[in-house]
Amino acid sequence: MELPLVVGVDGSDFSLAAVDWAVDEAVRRGLPLRLVHAALPEPGDGSTSPDGRERPAGRMTAENIIGSATERARRRDPRVRVTSEVQAEGAVHALLREGYHAVALVTGSRGRSEFKGLLLGSVSRAVAARARCPVIVVRGDKAGLTGVHERILLGAADPAAIGEALSFAFREAEARGCVLDVVRAWRFPAHESTDHPRLTEAFARRCEQRASALLDVLLQDAIRDHPHVTVRRDTVEGPARTVLLKRSAAADLVVIGARRRPVRFGLRLGRVAQTLLHHADCPVAVVPRRV
């Protein structure tokens, strides 16, 4: 059975933006789309359904949310194959379970119940940190959301975590027919600083050469397997989170890898991931390393 692209829907503008992005992605990659609205049952007023049975008001609201999102998806592109479901449980648990049978999970940057001004919602943060499959948090400016840059950005920061992220980024660039920018940030160690400019330059060149050699090793097989993808590789001195955040302004998607901790703790989402999930100018894909 073909695995779907799963979108968490809660009726907020952020989740509707995620639906729009996911529809375009599903069509690009020829994937079915599954919309999921999850909420714990709430005690309160009920209403009567056409068959005379009482239907909780919360259930009616949930059905309206998922129905509107499904109609929106089909209007955006009739070619997409859409299924939907309301699940009576917490959103995080429902999406994590869906992630066992999904190509990827897609969420908005925050939900309808989040405080105004919050940069990243609790559901998106928890799902990105714990899901077994890639998680795309849809955020950013209009250019990044609509894909006008025709550029995917891959942060090659951690060789131990990049394997699946590398494959994901190449597949994404191939599906879009766009350029893949692969960037590795490197740092000049503080303890190696010297007042002699020539020695400083020589040491900096060695650091950059090591970063470049690592990129060569990381990209060799992927370039061979995806000959039609145009790859632009770069090594940049500076903190990875700063380098990637700046470059996200000219990308349609930034892809980063994450190493898995023991299951109860989820993924190791460090400062790079946290910075991008809160501040990137385009959607962010967090791709876990398989164990």
C-alpha positions as CSV (number, residue, x, y, z in Angstrom):
1,M,0.0,0.0,0.0
2,E,1.3,3.4,-0.9
3,L,2.1,5.5,2.1
4,P,0.5,9.0,2.3
5,L,1.6,12.4,3.2
6,V,-0.2,13.2,6.5
7,V,-1.3,16.6,7.5
8,G,-2.4,17.7,11.0
9,V,-5.5,19.9,10.7
10,D,-7.0,22.1,13.4
11,G,-8.9,24.8,11.5
12,S,-6.3,27.5,12.2
13,D,-4.8,29.6,9.4
14,F,-1.5,27.9,10.1
15,S,-2.9,24.4,9.5
16,L,-4.7,25.6,6.4
17,A,-1.4,26.9,5.0
18,A,0.0,23.4,5.8
19,V,-2.8,21.8,3.8
20,D,-2.1,24.1,0.8
21,W,1.6,23.2,0.9
22,A,0.9,19.5,1.4
23,V,-1.5,19.4,-1.6
24,D,1.3,20.9,-3.9
25,E,3.8,18.4,-2.4
26,A,1.5,15.4,-2.8
27,V,0.9,16.3,-6.5
28,R,4.6,16.8,-7.2
29,R,5.5,13.5,-5.7
30,G,2.4,11.5,-6.8
31,L,1.4,10.8,-3.2
32,P,-2.0,10.3,-1.6
33,L,-2.9,12.9,1.0
34,R,-4.3,12.1,4.4
35,L,-5.8,14.9,6.6
36,V,-6.1,14.2,10.3
37,H,-7.9,16.2,13.0
38,A,-7.3,15.0,16.5
39,A,-8.9,16.4,19.7
40,L,-9.7,14.9,23.0
41,P,-13.5,14.6,23.6
42,E,-14.9,17.6,25.6
43,P,-17.8,17.4,28.0
44,G,-20.5,19.8,27.1
45,D,-23.6,20.4,25.1
46,G,-24.7,17.9,22.5
47,S,-26.9,18.1,19.5
48,T,-29.2,15.7,17.6
49,S,-28.1,14.1,14.4
50,P,-30.5,13.4,11.5
51,D,-30.9,9.8,12.7
52,G,-32.1,11.1,16.1
53,R,-29.0,10.2,18.1
54,E,-27.2,12.7,20.2
55,R,-24.0,14.0,18.7
56,P,-21.5,15.9,20.9
57,A,-21.0,19.5,19.8
58,G,-17.2,18.9,19.8
59,R,-17.6,16.1,17.3
60,M,-19.6,18.3,15.0
61,T,-16.9,21.0,15.2
62,A,-14.3,18.4,14.4
63,E,-16.2,17.2,11.4
64,N,-16.7,20.7,10.1
65,I,-12.9,21.4,10.5
66,I,-11.9,18.2,8.6
67,G,-14.6,18.6,6.0
68,S,-13.6,22.2,5.2
69,A,-10.0,21.2,5.0
70,T,-10.8,18.3,2.7
71,E,-12.8,20.5,0.4
72,R,-10.0,23.1,0.4
73,A,-7.5,20.5,-0.6
74,R,-9.6,19.2,-3.5
75,R,-10.3,22.7,-4.7
76,R,-6.6,23.5,-4.7
77,D,-5.8,20.6,-7.0
78,P,-8.5,18.1,-8.1
79,R,-5.7,15.6,-8.9
80,V,-4.8,15.0,-5.3
81,R,-6.2,11.8,-3.7
82,V,-7.5,12.9,-0.3
83,T,-8.7,10.9,2.6
84,S,-9.5,12.3,6.1
85,E,-10.3,11.2,9.6
86,V,-11.3,12.7,13.0
87,Q,-9.5,11.0,15.9
88,A,-10.7,11.4,19.5
89,E,-7.3,11.7,21.2
90,G,-4.5,14.3,21.7
91,A,-3.0,15.7,18.5
92,V,0.6,14.8,19.4
93,H,-0.2,11.1,20.0
94,A,-2.4,10.9,17.0
95,L,0.2,12.4,14.6
96,L,3.0,10.3,16.1
97,R,1.0,7.2,15.5
98,E,0.2,8.3,11.9
99,G,3.9,8.8,11.4
100,Y,4.5,5.1,11.5
101,H,2.6,4.7,8.2
102,A,3.4,8.0,6.4
103,V,6.0,9.3,4.0
104,A,6.1,12.5,6.1
105,L,4.0,14.5,8.6
106,V,3.1,18.1,7.8
107,T,2.1,20.6,10.4
108,G,1.5,24.3,10.6
109,S,4.0,26.3,12.7
110,R,1.4,26.6,15.5
111,G,-2.3,25.9,16.1
112,R,-5.5,27.7,16.9
113,S,-5.2,27.4,20.6
114,E,-1.6,28.8,20.8
115,F,-0.9,32.2,22.3
116,K,-0.6,35.0,19.9
117,G,3.1,35.7,19.1
118,L,4.2,32.2,19.8
119,L,6.8,31.3,17.2
120,L,6.4,27.5,17.3
121,G,3.4,25.6,18.7
122,S,3.7,22.9,21.2
123,V,2.2,20.2,18.9
124,S,4.6,21.0,16.0
125,R,7.5,21.1,18.4
126,A,6.6,17.7,20.0
127,V,5.9,16.0,16.7
128,A,9.2,17.3,15.1
129,A,11.1,16.0,18.1
130,R,9.5,12.5,18.3
131,A,8.2,11.4,15.0
132,R,9.7,8.3,13.3
133,C,9.3,9.8,9.8
134,P,10.3,13.2,8.4
135,V,8.3,16.2,9.7
136,I,7.7,19.3,7.7
137,V,6.8,22.4,9.7
138,V,5.2,24.9,7.2
139,R,6.2,28.4,8.0
140,G,7.9,31.3,6.4
141,D,7.2,34.2,4.1
142,K,5.0,34.1,0.9
143,A,8.0,33.5,-1.4
144,G,9.2,30.5,0.6
145,L,5.7,29.0,0.9
146,T,4.9,29.3,-2.8
147,G,8.2,27.9,-4.0
148,V,9.4,30.8,-6.2
149,H,13.1,30.4,-5.3
150,E,13.3,27.0,-7.0
151,R,16.0,26.0,-4.5
152,I,16.2,23.4,-1.7
153,L,18.7,24.0,1.1
154,L,20.3,21.1,2.9
155,G,22.3,21.7,6.1
156,A,25.2,19.2,6.2
157,A,26.1,19.9,9.8
158,D,26.3,16.4,11.4
159,P,27.6,13.5,9.4
160,A,26.0,11.1,11.9
161,A,22.6,12.4,11.2
162,I,22.6,13.4,7.5
163,G,22.0,10.1,5.8
164,E,18.2,10.1,5.4
165,A,18.2,13.9,5.3
166,L,20.5,13.8,2.3
167,S,18.3,11.3,0.4
168,F,15.2,13.3,1.3
169,A,16.7,16.5,0.0
170,F,17.8,14.9,-3.3
171,R,14.3,13.4,-3.8
172,E,12.7,16.8,-3.1
173,A,15.0,18.6,-5.5
174,E,14.4,16.0,-8.2
175,A,10.6,16.2,-7.8
176,R,10.7,19.9,-8.1
177,G,13.3,20.1,-10.8
178,C,15.2,22.7,-8.8
179,V,18.7,23.3,-7.5
180,L,19.9,21.7,-4.3
181,D,22.2,23.9,-2.2
182,V,24.3,21.8,0.3
183,V,26.0,23.9,2.9
184,R,28.4,22.9,5.6
185,A,29.3,25.5,8.2
186,W,32.7,25.3,9.9
187,R,34.2,27.2,12.8
188,F,37.6,28.6,13.4
189,P,38.5,27.2,16.9
190,A,39.0,30.0,19.4
191,H,42.1,28.3,20.9
192,E,43.8,28.3,17.5
193,S,43.6,32.1,17.1
194,T,46.8,33.9,16.6
195,D,48.0,37.5,16.1
196,H,49.9,36.5,13.0
197,P,47.6,37.0,9.9
198,R,49.4,34.5,7.7
199,L,49.2,31.7,10.3
200,T,45.5,32.5,10.8
201,E,44.8,32.4,7.1
202,A,46.6,29.1,6.7
203,F,44.7,27.5,9.6
204,A,41.4,28.8,8.2
205,R,42.2,27.3,4.8
206,R,42.8,23.9,6.4
207,C,39.5,24.1,8.3
208,E,37.7,24.9,5.1
209,Q,39.5,22.2,3.2
210,R,38.4,19.6,5.8
211,A,34.8,20.8,5.5
212,S,35.0,20.6,1.7
213,A,36.5,17.1,1.8
214,L,33.7,16.0,4.1
215,L,31.1,17.3,1.6
216,D,32.8,15.4,-1.2
217,V,32.4,12.1,0.8
218,L,28.8,12.8,1.8
219,L,27.6,13.8,-1.7
220,Q,29.5,11.2,-3.8
221,D,26.9,8.5,-3.8
222,A,23.8,10.8,-3.9
223,I,25.1,12.7,-6.9
224,R,25.6,9.4,-8.7
225,D,22.1,8.2,-7.8
226,H,20.5,11.5,-8.8
227,P,22.3,12.6,-11.9
228,H,19.6,15.1,-13.0
229,V,19.8,17.2,-9.8
230,T,21.9,20.3,-10.0
231,V,24.0,20.5,-6.7
232,R,25.6,23.6,-5.5
233,R,27.9,22.9,-2.6
234,D,29.4,25.5,-0.2
235,T,31.4,25.7,3.0
236,V,30.9,28.7,5.2
237,E,32.7,29.9,8.4
238,G,30.2,30.6,11.2
239,P,27.6,29.0,13.4
240,A,25.4,26.6,11.4
241,R,22.2,27.9,12.8
242,T,23.1,31.5,11.7
243,V,24.3,30.4,8.2
244,L,21.2,28.3,7.5
245,L,18.8,30.8,8.9
246,K,20.2,33.5,6.6
247,R,20.1,31.3,3.6
248,S,16.5,30.1,4.3
249,A,15.4,33.5,2.9
250,A,16.3,32.3,-0.6
251,A,15.0,28.7,-0.3
252,D,11.7,26.9,-0.7
253,L,12.5,24.3,1.9
254,V,15.4,23.7,4.3
255,V,16.2,20.2,5.2
256,I,18.1,19.1,8.3
257,G,18.9,15.7,9.9
258,A,18.5,14.7,13.5
259,R,19.9,11.9,15.5
260,R,17.5,9.8,17.6
261,R,17.9,9.5,21.3
262,P,16.3,6.6,23.2
263,V,12.6,6.5,22.2
264,R,11.2,8.2,25.3
265,F,13.2,11.3,24.5
266,G,12.6,11.4,20.7
267,L,15.1,13.2,18.5
268,R,18.1,15.3,19.4
269,L,16.8,18.6,18.3
270,G,19.7,21.0,18.9
271,R,20.1,24.7,18.5
272,V,20.2,24.5,14.7
273,A,16.8,22.7,14.5
274,Q,15.3,24.9,17.2
275,T,16.5,28.1,15.5
276,L,15.1,27.1,12.1
277,L,11.8,25.8,13.4
278,H,11.2,29.1,15.1
279,H,12.6,31.6,12.6
280,A,13.2,30.2,9.1
281,D,11.8,32.1,6.1
282,C,10.6,28.9,4.5
283,P,9.2,25.5,5.5
284,V,11.6,23.2,7.5
285,A,11.9,19.5,7.1
286,V,13.4,17.6,10.1
287,V,14.5,14.1,9.0
288,P,15.3,11.5,11.6
289,R,18.1,9.1,11.3
290,R,16.9,5.5,11.1
291,V,17.9,3.1,13.8
